[in-house]
């Protein structure tokens, strides 16, 4: 299954799963990163880490290791 870390800037996807340490998963849920939600990769830092995603009307920066725990289905 592809992860959010695999997507290029400009690609959109639907969140299928969120895994990782319980505190991180809870925090991502609080930001609205829930299963079934559409997300878009907006930008990547020059070395690829972190990446900026758009979810709803919000923007969120994630480390590549955190994004690797978010399973997605490209749209």
HTML snippet that shows the backbone in 3Dmol.js (N, CA, C, O; Angstrom):
<script src="https://3Dmol.org/build/3Dmol-min.js"></script>
<div id="view" style="width:600px;height:400px;position:relative"></div>
<script>
const pdb = `
ATOM      1  N   UNK A   1       0.848  -1.167   0.000  1.00  0.00           N
ATOM      2  CA  UNK A   1       0.000   0.000   0.000  1.00  0.00           C
ATOM      3  C   UNK A   1       0.898   1.236   0.000  1.00  0.00           C
ATOM      4  O   UNK A   1       1.828   1.323   0.802  1.00  0.00           O
ATOM      5  N   UNK A   2       0.630   2.190  -0.889  1.00  0.00           N
ATOM      6  CA  UNK A   2       1.438   3.423  -0.878  1.00  0.00           C
ATOM      7  C   UNK A   2       1.183   4.232   0.391  1.00  0.00           C
ATOM      8  O   UNK A   2       0.133   4.112   1.023  1.00  0.00           O
ATOM      9  N   UNK A   3       2.148   5.043   0.742  1.00  0.00           N
ATOM     10  CA  UNK A   3       2.004   5.909   1.916  1.00  0.00           C
ATOM     11  C   UNK A   3       2.066   7.364   1.484  1.00  0.00           C
ATOM     12  O   UNK A   3       2.411   7.677   0.345  1.00  0.00           O
ATOM     13  N   UNK A   4       1.732   8.234   2.399  1.00  0.00           N
ATOM     14  CA  UNK A   4       1.770   9.665   2.122  1.00  0.00           C
ATOM     15  C   UNK A   4       3.185  10.110   1.761  1.00  0.00           C
ATOM     16  O   UNK A   4       3.360  11.057   0.994  1.00  0.00           O
ATOM     17  N   UNK A   5       4.190   9.438   2.304  1.00  0.00           N
ATOM     18  CA  UNK A   5       5.585   9.784   2.011  1.00  0.00           C
ATOM     19  C   UNK A   5       5.968   9.472   0.570  1.00  0.00           C
ATOM     20  O   UNK A   5       6.955  10.009   0.067  1.00  0.00           O
ATOM     21  N   UNK A   6       5.202   8.608  -0.107  1.00  0.00           N
ATOM     22  CA  UNK A   6       5.509   8.215  -1.484  1.00  0.00           C
ATOM     23  C   UNK A   6       4.964   9.190  -2.527  1.00  0.00           C
ATOM     24  O   UNK A   6       5.362   9.132  -3.691  1.00  0.00           O
ATOM     25  N   UNK A   7       4.065  10.078  -2.128  1.00  0.00           N
ATOM     26  CA  UNK A   7       3.412  10.966  -3.091  1.00  0.00           C
ATOM     27  C   UNK A   7       4.285  12.165  -3.423  1.00  0.00           C
ATOM     28  O   UNK A   7       5.076  12.627  -2.601  1.00  0.00           O
ATOM     29  N   UNK A   8       4.125  12.655  -4.638  1.00  0.00           N
ATOM     30  CA  UNK A   8       4.847  13.846  -5.100  1.00  0.00           C
ATOM     31  C   UNK A   8       3.990  15.089  -4.847  1.00  0.00           C
ATOM     32  O   UNK A   8       2.770  14.981  -4.718  1.00  0.00           O
ATOM     33  N   UNK A   9       4.609  16.253  -4.775  1.00  0.00           N
ATOM     34  CA  UNK A   9       3.827  17.475  -4.617  1.00  0.00           C
ATOM     35  C   UNK A   9       2.773  17.608  -5.718  1.00  0.00           C
ATOM     36  O   UNK A   9       3.047  17.367  -6.894  1.00  0.00           O
ATOM     37  N   UNK A  10       1.578  17.991  -5.315  1.00  0.00           N
ATOM     38  CA  UNK A  10       0.471  18.144  -6.245  1.00  0.00           C
ATOM     39  C   UNK A  10      -0.431  16.927  -6.304  1.00  0.00           C
ATOM     40  O   UNK A  10      -1.545  17.019  -6.819  1.00  0.00           O
ATOM     41  N   UNK A  11       0.016  15.790  -5.793  1.00  0.00           N
ATOM     42  CA  UNK A  11      -0.812  14.588  -5.820  1.00  0.00           C
ATOM     43  C   UNK A  11      -1.811  14.604  -4.674  1.00  0.00           C
ATOM     44  O   UNK A  11      -1.519  15.060  -3.568  1.00  0.00           O
ATOM     45  N   UNK A  12      -3.012  14.085  -4.977  1.00  0.00           N
ATOM     46  CA  UNK A  12      -4.070  13.966  -3.977  1.00  0.00           C
ATOM     47  C   UNK A  12      -4.293  12.490  -3.680  1.00  0.00           C
ATOM     48  O   UNK A  12      -4.033  11.626  -4.517  1.00  0.00           O
ATOM     49  N   UNK A  13      -4.781  12.215  -2.464  1.00  0.00           N
ATOM     50  CA  UNK A  13      -5.027  10.831  -2.064  1.00  0.00           C
ATOM     51  C   UNK A  13      -6.081  10.802  -0.967  1.00  0.00           C
ATOM     52  O   UNK A  13      -6.388  11.818  -0.343  1.00  0.00           O
ATOM     53  N   UNK A  14      -6.624   9.612  -0.750  1.00  0.00           N
ATOM     54  CA  UNK A  14      -7.563   9.371   0.342  1.00  0.00           C
ATOM     55  C   UNK A  14      -6.820   8.599   1.426  1.00  0.00           C
ATOM     56  O   UNK A  14      -6.108   7.640   1.131  1.00  0.00           O
ATOM     57  N   UNK A  15      -6.985   9.014   2.673  1.00  0.00           N
ATOM     58  CA  UNK A  15      -6.325   8.348   3.789  1.00  0.00           C
ATOM     59  C   UNK A  15      -7.027   7.013   4.046  1.00  0.00           C
ATOM     60  O   UNK A  15      -8.248   6.962   4.195  1.00  0.00           O
ATOM     61  N   UNK A  16      -6.235   5.925   4.096  1.00  0.00           N
ATOM     62  CA  UNK A  16      -6.779   4.595   4.376  1.00  0.00           C
ATOM     63  C   UNK A  16      -6.472   4.142   5.798  1.00  0.00           C
ATOM     64  O   UNK A  16      -7.299   3.483   6.428  1.00  0.00           O
ATOM     65  N   UNK A  17      -5.296   4.486   6.307  1.00  0.00           N
ATOM     66  CA  UNK A  17      -4.917   4.078   7.664  1.00  0.00           C
ATOM     67  C   UNK A  17      -3.891   5.047   8.225  1.00  0.00           C
ATOM     68  O   UNK A  17      -3.132   5.678   7.489  1.00  0.00           O
ATOM     69  N   UNK A  18      -3.888   5.146   9.545  1.00  0.00           N
ATOM     70  CA  UNK A  18      -2.912   5.975  10.250  1.00  0.00           C
ATOM     71  C   UNK A  18      -2.286   5.090  11.325  1.00  0.00           C
ATOM     72  O   UNK A  18      -2.983   4.627  12.228  1.00  0.00           O
ATOM     73  N   UNK A  19      -0.971   4.852  11.233  1.00  0.00           N
ATOM     74  CA  UNK A  19      -0.278   4.008  12.204  1.00  0.00           C
ATOM     75  C   UNK A  19       0.907   4.755  12.783  1.00  0.00           C
ATOM     76  O   UNK A  19       1.378   5.741  12.216  1.00  0.00           O
ATOM     77  N   UNK A  20       1.377   4.275  13.914  1.00  0.00           N
ATOM     78  CA  UNK A  20       2.516   4.880  14.579  1.00  0.00           C
ATOM     79  C   UNK A  20       2.314   4.868  16.071  1.00  0.00           C
ATOM     80  O   UNK A  20       1.406   4.206  16.573  1.00  0.00           O
ATOM     81  N   UNK A  21       3.156   5.596  16.794  1.00  0.00           N
ATOM     82  CA  UNK A  21       2.992   5.672  18.248  1.00  0.00           C
ATOM     83  C   UNK A  21       1.603   6.248  18.591  1.00  0.00           C
ATOM     84  O   UNK A  21       1.125   7.155  17.910  1.00  0.00           O
ATOM     85  N   UNK A  22       0.965   5.725  19.634  1.00  0.00           N
ATOM     86  CA  UNK A  22      -0.392   6.188  19.969  1.00  0.00           C
ATOM     87  C   UNK A  22      -0.521   7.704  20.131  1.00  0.00           C
ATOM     88  O   UNK A  22      -1.530   8.280  19.725  1.00  0.00           O
ATOM     89  N   UNK A  23       0.474   8.349  20.711  1.00  0.00           N
ATOM     90  CA  UNK A  23       0.396   9.803  20.898  1.00  0.00           C
ATOM     91  C   UNK A  23       0.397  10.529  19.555  1.00  0.00           C
ATOM     92  O   UNK A  23      -0.324  11.512  19.386  1.00  0.00           O
ATOM     93  N   UNK A  24       1.198  10.056  18.600  1.00  0.00           N
ATOM     94  CA  UNK A  24       1.243  10.664  17.272  1.00  0.00           C
ATOM     95  C   UNK A  24      -0.073  10.444  16.537  1.00  0.00           C
ATOM     96  O   UNK A  24      -0.612  11.370  15.931  1.00  0.00           O
ATOM     97  N   UNK A  25      -0.584   9.227  16.590  1.00  0.00           N
ATOM     98  CA  UNK A  25      -1.848   8.920  15.908  1.00  0.00           C
ATOM     99  C   UNK A  25      -2.962   9.802  16.471  1.00  0.00           C
ATOM    100  O   UNK A  25      -3.760  10.347  15.709  1.00  0.00           O
ATOM    101  N   UNK A  26      -3.024   9.945  17.789  1.00  0.00           N
ATOM    102  CA  UNK A  26      -4.049  10.791  18.408  1.00  0.00           C
ATOM    103  C   UNK A  26      -3.914  12.238  17.941  1.00  0.00           C
ATOM    104  O   UNK A  26      -4.912  12.893  17.642  1.00  0.00           O
ATOM    105  N   UNK A  27      -2.694  12.728  17.879  1.00  0.00           N
ATOM    106  CA  UNK A  27      -2.454  14.114  17.447  1.00  0.00           C
ATOM    107  C   UNK A  27      -2.875  14.320  15.995  1.00  0.00           C
ATOM    108  O   UNK A  27      -3.466  15.348  15.665  1.00  0.00           O
ATOM    109  N   UNK A  28      -2.578  13.356  15.126  1.00  0.00           N
ATOM    110  CA  UNK A  28      -2.975  13.461  13.721  1.00  0.00           C
ATOM    111  C   UNK A  28      -4.499  13.436  13.585  1.00  0.00           C
ATOM    112  O   UNK A  28      -5.063  14.165  12.770  1.00  0.00           O
ATOM    113  N   UNK A  29      -5.160  12.597  14.381  1.00  0.00           N
ATOM    114  CA  UNK A  29      -6.630  12.582  14.384  1.00  0.00           C
ATOM    115  C   UNK A  29      -7.176  13.949  14.795  1.00  0.00           C
ATOM    116  O   UNK A  29      -8.147  14.432  14.213  1.00  0.00           O
ATOM    117  N   UNK A  30      -6.556  14.566  15.791  1.00  0.00           N
ATOM    118  CA  UNK A  30      -6.999  15.887  16.246  1.00  0.00           C
ATOM    119  C   UNK A  30      -6.849  16.944  15.159  1.00  0.00           C
ATOM    120  O   UNK A  30      -7.623  17.901  15.114  1.00  0.00           O
ATOM    121  N   UNK A  31      -5.866  16.780  14.286  1.00  0.00           N
ATOM    122  CA  UNK A  31      -5.681  17.711  13.165  1.00  0.00           C
ATOM    123  C   UNK A  31      -6.624  17.421  12.008  1.00  0.00           C
ATOM    124  O   UNK A  31      -6.647  18.165  11.028  1.00  0.00           O
ATOM    125  N   UNK A  32      -7.412  16.335  12.113  1.00  0.00           N
ATOM    126  CA  UNK A  32      -8.372  16.011  11.062  1.00  0.00           C
ATOM    127  C   UNK A  32      -7.888  14.990  10.063  1.00  0.00           C
ATOM    128  O   UNK A  32      -8.541  14.773   9.042  1.00  0.00           O
ATOM    129  N   UNK A  33      -6.766  14.358  10.327  1.00  0.00           N
ATOM    130  CA  UNK A  33      -6.217  13.351   9.420  1.00  0.00           C
ATOM    131  C   UNK A  33      -6.864  12.006   9.753  1.00  0.00           C
ATOM    132  O   UNK A  33      -6.275  11.172  10.442  1.00  0.00           O
ATOM    133  N   UNK A  34      -8.079  11.814   9.254  1.00  0.00           N
ATOM    134  CA  UNK A  34      -8.882  10.630   9.548  1.00  0.00           C
ATOM    135  C   UNK A  34      -9.008   9.747   8.314  1.00  0.00           C
ATOM    136  O   UNK A  34      -8.839  10.217   7.189  1.00  0.00           O
ATOM    137  N   UNK A  35      -9.306   8.468   8.526  1.00  0.00           N
ATOM    138  CA  UNK A  35      -9.536   7.552   7.423  1.00  0.00           C
ATOM    139  C   UNK A  35     -10.686   8.069   6.560  1.00  0.00           C
ATOM    140  O   UNK A  35     -11.722   8.486   7.078  1.00  0.00           O
ATOM    141  N   UNK A  36     -10.495   8.037   5.254  1.00  0.00           N
ATOM    142  CA  UNK A  36     -11.516   8.499   4.323  1.00  0.00           C
ATOM    143  C   UNK A  36     -11.371   9.953   3.907  1.00  0.00           C
ATOM    144  O   UNK A  36     -12.032  10.384   2.962  1.00  0.00           O
ATOM    145  N   UNK A  37     -10.529  10.720   4.580  1.00  0.00           N
ATOM    146  CA  UNK A  37     -10.347  12.138   4.258  1.00  0.00           C
ATOM    147  C   UNK A  37      -9.401  12.311   3.071  1.00  0.00           C
ATOM    148  O   UNK A  37      -8.389  11.616   2.980  1.00  0.00           O
ATOM    149  N   UNK A  38      -9.718  13.221   2.173  1.00  0.00           N
ATOM    150  CA  UNK A  38      -8.774  13.520   1.079  1.00  0.00           C
ATOM    151  C   UNK A  38      -7.653  14.432   1.579  1.00  0.00           C
ATOM    152  O   UNK A  38      -7.889  15.351   2.362  1.00  0.00           O
ATOM    153  N   UNK A  39      -6.450  14.167   1.122  1.00  0.00           N
ATOM    154  CA  UNK A  39      -5.281  14.996   1.457  1.00  0.00           C
ATOM    155  C   UNK A  39      -4.527  15.299   0.168  1.00  0.00           C
ATOM    156  O   UNK A  39      -4.664  14.593  -0.832  1.00  0.00           O
ATOM    157  N   UNK A  40      -3.736  16.353   0.211  1.00  0.00           N
ATOM    158  CA  UNK A  40      -2.906  16.722  -0.940  1.00  0.00           C
ATOM    159  C   UNK A  40      -1.517  17.068  -0.440  1.00  0.00           C
ATOM    160  O   UNK A  40      -1.369  17.781   0.552  1.00  0.00           O
ATOM    161  N   UNK A  41      -0.498  16.565  -1.127  1.00  0.00           N
ATOM    162  CA  UNK A  41       0.874  16.950  -0.815  1.00  0.00           C
ATOM    163  C   UNK A  41       1.109  18.288  -1.494  1.00  0.00           C
ATOM    164  O   UNK A  41       1.048  18.386  -2.720  1.00  0.00           O
ATOM    165  N   UNK A  42       1.377  19.317  -0.704  1.00  0.00           N
ATOM    166  CA  UNK A  42       1.544  20.666  -1.243  1.00  0.00           C
ATOM    167  C   UNK A  42       2.993  20.972  -1.607  1.00  0.00           C
ATOM    168  O   UNK A  42       3.261  21.606  -2.627  1.00  0.00           O
ATOM    169  N   UNK A  43       3.925  20.521  -0.770  1.00  0.00           N
ATOM    170  CA  UNK A  43       5.340  20.839  -1.023  1.00  0.00           C
ATOM    171  C   UNK A  43       6.230  19.896  -0.236  1.00  0.00           C
ATOM    172  O   UNK A  43       5.802  19.266   0.731  1.00  0.00           O
ATOM    173  N   UNK A  44       7.476  19.817  -0.674  1.00  0.00           N
ATOM    174  CA  UNK A  44       8.523  19.078   0.031  1.00  0.00           C
ATOM    175  C   UNK A  44       9.707  20.009   0.222  1.00  0.00           C
ATOM    176  O   UNK A  44       9.984  20.866  -0.617  1.00  0.00           O
ATOM    177  N   UNK A  45      10.390  19.831   1.325  1.00  0.00           N
ATOM    178  CA  UNK A  45      11.628  20.573   1.536  1.00  0.00           C
ATOM    179  C   UNK A  45      12.655  20.103   0.499  1.00  0.00           C
ATOM    180  O   UNK A  45      12.501  19.012  -0.051  1.00  0.00           O
ATOM    181  N   UNK A  46      13.682  20.884   0.221  1.00  0.00           N
ATOM    182  CA  UNK A  46      14.659  20.517  -0.803  1.00  0.00           C
ATOM    183  C   UNK A  46      15.279  19.130  -0.628  1.00  0.00           C
ATOM    184  O   UNK A  46      15.571  18.463  -1.621  1.00  0.00           O
ATOM    185  N   UNK A  47      15.482  18.688   0.597  1.00  0.00           N
ATOM    186  CA  UNK A  47      16.054  17.356   0.814  1.00  0.00           C
ATOM    187  C   UNK A  47      14.968  16.300   1.031  1.00  0.00           C
ATOM    188  O   UNK A  47      15.279  15.158   1.366  1.00  0.00           O
ATOM    189  N   UNK A  48      13.693  16.670   0.842  1.00  0.00           N
ATOM    190  CA  UNK A  48      12.596  15.714   0.921  1.00  0.00           C
ATOM    191  C   UNK A  48      11.952  15.574   2.283  1.00  0.00           C
ATOM    192  O   UNK A  48      10.978  14.834   2.421  1.00  0.00           O
ATOM    193  N   UNK A  49      12.457  16.249   3.282  1.00  0.00           N
ATOM    194  CA  UNK A  49      11.938  16.105   4.633  1.00  0.00           C
ATOM    195  C   UNK A  49      12.000  17.447   5.330  1.00  0.00           C
ATOM    196  O   UNK A  49      13.100  17.992   5.421  1.00  0.00           O
ATOM    197  N   UNK A  50      10.936  18.024   5.825  1.00  0.00           N
ATOM    198  CA  UNK A  50       9.570  17.509   5.924  1.00  0.00           C
ATOM    199  C   UNK A  50       8.763  17.771   4.654  1.00  0.00           C
ATOM    200  O   UNK A  50       9.245  18.370   3.693  1.00  0.00           O
ATOM    201  N   UNK A  51       7.509  17.296   4.689  1.00  0.00           N
ATOM    202  CA  UNK A  51       6.599  17.601   3.594  1.00  0.00           C
ATOM    203  C   UNK A  51       5.387  18.320   4.157  1.00  0.00           C
ATOM    204  O   UNK A  51       5.010  18.127   5.313  1.00  0.00           O
ATOM    205  N   UNK A  52       4.791  19.143   3.330  1.00  0.00           N
ATOM    206  CA  UNK A  52       3.621  19.925   3.731  1.00  0.00           C
ATOM    207  C   UNK A  52       2.401  19.343   3.034  1.00  0.00           C
ATOM    208  O   UNK A  52       2.390  19.150   1.818  1.00  0.00           O
ATOM    209  N   UNK A  53       1.367  19.065   3.834  1.00  0.00           N
ATOM    210  CA  UNK A  53       0.139  18.517   3.265  1.00  0.00           C
ATOM    211  C   UNK A  53      -1.018  19.459   3.536  1.00  0.00           C
ATOM    212  O   UNK A  53      -0.999  20.229   4.496  1.00  0.00           O
ATOM    213  N   UNK A  54      -2.012  19.387   2.687  1.00  0.00           N
ATOM    214  CA  UNK A  54      -3.238  20.138   2.882  1.00  0.00           C
ATOM    215  C   UNK A  54      -4.356  19.156   3.208  1.00  0.00           C
ATOM    216  O   UNK A  54      -4.544  18.158   2.512  1.00  0.00           O
ATOM    217  N   UNK A  55      -5.083  19.447   4.257  1.00  0.00           N
ATOM    218  CA  UNK A  55      -6.230  18.629   4.638  1.00  0.00           C
ATOM    219  C   UNK A  55      -7.348  19.583   5.036  1.00  0.00           C
ATOM    220  O   UNK A  55      -7.225  20.327   6.009  1.00  0.00           O
ATOM    221  N   UNK A  56      -8.433  19.553   4.280  1.00  0.00           N
ATOM    222  CA  UNK A  56      -9.491  20.544   4.488  1.00  0.00           C
ATOM    223  C   UNK A  56      -8.943  21.926   4.188  1.00  0.00           C
ATOM    224  O   UNK A  56      -8.358  22.149   3.128  1.00  0.00           O
ATOM    225  N   UNK A  57      -9.128  22.850   5.113  1.00  0.00           N
ATOM    226  CA  UNK A  57      -8.607  24.205   4.954  1.00  0.00           C
ATOM    227  C   UNK A  57      -7.311  24.413   5.724  1.00  0.00           C
ATOM    228  O   UNK A  57      -6.867  25.549   5.891  1.00  0.00           O
ATOM    229  N   UNK A  58      -6.706  23.341   6.189  1.00  0.00           N
ATOM    230  CA  UNK A  58      -5.498  23.425   7.007  1.00  0.00           C
ATOM    231  C   UNK A  58      -4.281  22.917   6.259  1.00  0.00           C
ATOM    232  O   UNK A  58      -4.384  22.147   5.304  1.00  0.00           O
ATOM    233  N   UNK A  59      -3.130  23.368   6.721  1.00  0.00           N
ATOM    234  CA  UNK A  59      -1.844  22.883   6.222  1.00  0.00           C
ATOM    235  C   UNK A  59      -1.102  22.293   7.399  1.00  0.00           C
ATOM    236  O   UNK A  59      -1.157  22.807   8.516  1.00  0.00           O
ATOM    237  N   UNK A  60      -0.402  21.195   7.124  1.00  0.00           N
ATOM    238  CA  UNK A  60       0.293  20.478   8.178  1.00  0.00           C
ATOM    239  C   UNK A  60       1.651  20.033   7.649  1.00  0.00           C
ATOM    240  O   UNK A  60       1.745  19.539   6.525  1.00  0.00           O
ATOM    241  N   UNK A  61       2.691  20.202   8.439  1.00  0.00           N
ATOM    242  CA  UNK A  61       4.022  19.722   8.067  1.00  0.00           C
ATOM    243  C   UNK A  61       4.301  18.439   8.827  1.00  0.00           C
ATOM    244  O   UNK A  61       4.112  18.366  10.041  1.00  0.00           O
ATOM    245  N   UNK A  62       4.754  17.430   8.099  1.00  0.00           N
ATOM    246  CA  UNK A  62       5.054  16.127   8.686  1.00  0.00           C
ATOM    247  C   UNK A  62       6.454  15.695   8.307  1.00  0.00           C
ATOM    248  O   UNK A  62       6.927  15.971   7.204  1.00  0.00           O
ATOM    249  N   UNK A  63       7.116  15.010   9.235  1.00  0.00           N
ATOM    250  CA  UNK A  63       8.389  14.377   8.898  1.00  0.00           C
ATOM    251  C   UNK A  63       8.099  13.221   7.951  1.00  0.00           C
ATOM    252  O   UNK A  63       7.001  12.664   7.955  1.00  0.00           O
ATOM    253  N   UNK A  64       9.078  12.869   7.149  1.00  0.00           N
ATOM    254  CA  UNK A  64       8.911  11.761   6.214  1.00  0.00           C
ATOM    255  C   UNK A  64       8.607  10.463   6.964  1.00  0.00           C
ATOM    256  O   UNK A  64       7.814   9.648   6.492  1.00  0.00           O
ATOM    257  N   UNK A  65       9.223  10.269   8.115  1.00  0.00           N
ATOM    258  CA  UNK A  65       8.983   9.056   8.907  1.00  0.00           C
ATOM    259  C   UNK A  65       7.548   9.008   9.425  1.00  0.00           C
ATOM    260  O   UNK A  65       6.963   7.929   9.520  1.00  0.00           O
ATOM    261  N   UNK A  66       6.980  10.153   9.758  1.00  0.00           N
ATOM    262  CA  UNK A  66       5.580  10.204  10.202  1.00  0.00           C
ATOM    263  C   UNK A  66       4.638   9.943   9.019  1.00  0.00           C
ATOM    264  O   UNK A  66       3.652   9.219   9.157  1.00  0.00           O
ATOM    265  N   UNK A  67       4.941  10.527   7.872  1.00  0.00           N
ATOM    266  CA  UNK A  67       4.115  10.349   6.681  1.00  0.00           C
ATOM    267  C   UNK A  67       4.160   8.910   6.182  1.00  0.00           C
ATOM    268  O   UNK A  67       3.222   8.453   5.529  1.00  0.00           O
ATOM    269  N   UNK A  68       5.236   8.194   6.480  1.00  0.00           N
ATOM    270  CA  UNK A  68       5.351   6.798   6.053  1.00  0.00           C
ATOM    271  C   UNK A  68       4.376   5.889   6.786  1.00  0.00           C
ATOM    272  O   UNK A  68       4.130   4.770   6.337  1.00  0.00           O
ATOM    273  N   UNK A  69       3.813   6.342   7.905  1.00  0.00           N
ATOM    274  CA  UNK A  69       2.826   5.563   8.643  1.00  0.00           C
ATOM    275  C   UNK A  69       1.406   5.829   8.229  1.00  0.00           C
ATOM    276  O   UNK A  69       0.478   5.303   8.843  1.00  0.00           O
ATOM    277  N   UNK A  70       1.205   6.641   7.192  1.00  0.00           N
ATOM    278  CA  UNK A  70      -0.146   6.994   6.743  1.00  0.00           C
ATOM    279  C   UNK A  70      -0.389   6.329   5.385  1.00  0.00           C
ATOM    280  O   UNK A  70       0.142   6.762   4.362  1.00  0.00           O
ATOM    281  N   UNK A  71      -1.180   5.294   5.399  1.00  0.00           N
ATOM    282  CA  UNK A  71      -1.510   4.578   4.161  1.00  0.00           C
ATOM    283  C   UNK A  71      -2.543   5.353   3.371  1.00  0.00           C
ATOM    284  O   UNK A  71      -3.508   5.865   3.939  1.00  0.00           O
ATOM    285  N   UNK A  72      -2.346   5.444   2.054  1.00  0.00           N
ATOM    286  CA  UNK A  72      -3.245   6.240   1.209  1.00  0.00           C
ATOM    287  C   UNK A  72      -3.602   5.482  -0.072  1.00  0.00           C
ATOM    288  O   UNK A  72      -2.955   4.505  -0.450  1.00  0.00           O
ATOM    289  N   UNK A  73      -4.643   5.967  -0.710  1.00  0.00           N
ATOM    290  CA  UNK A  73      -5.032   5.499  -2.040  1.00  0.00           C
ATOM    291  C   UNK A  73      -5.042   6.733  -2.940  1.00  0.00           C
ATOM    292  O   UNK A  73      -5.885   7.613  -2.763  1.00  0.00           O
ATOM    293  N   UNK A  74      -4.118   6.813  -3.903  1.00  0.00           N
ATOM    294  CA  UNK A  74      -4.067   7.992  -4.788  1.00  0.00           C
ATOM    295  C   UNK A  74      -5.393   8.211  -5.509  1.00  0.00           C
ATOM    296  O   UNK A  74      -6.065   7.257  -5.900  1.00  0.00           O
ATOM    297  N   UNK A  75      -5.755   9.467  -5.679  1.00  0.00           N
ATOM    298  CA  UNK A  75      -6.996   9.834  -6.392  1.00  0.00           C
ATOM    299  C   UNK A  75      -6.675  10.278  -7.793  1.00  0.00           C
ATOM    300  O   UNK A  75      -7.578  10.628  -8.552  1.00  0.00           O
TER     301      UNK A  75
END
`;
const viewer = $3Dmol.createViewer("view");
viewer.addModel(pdb, "pdb");
viewer.setStyle({}, {cartoon: {color: "spectrum"}});
viewer.zoomTo();
viewer.render();
</script>
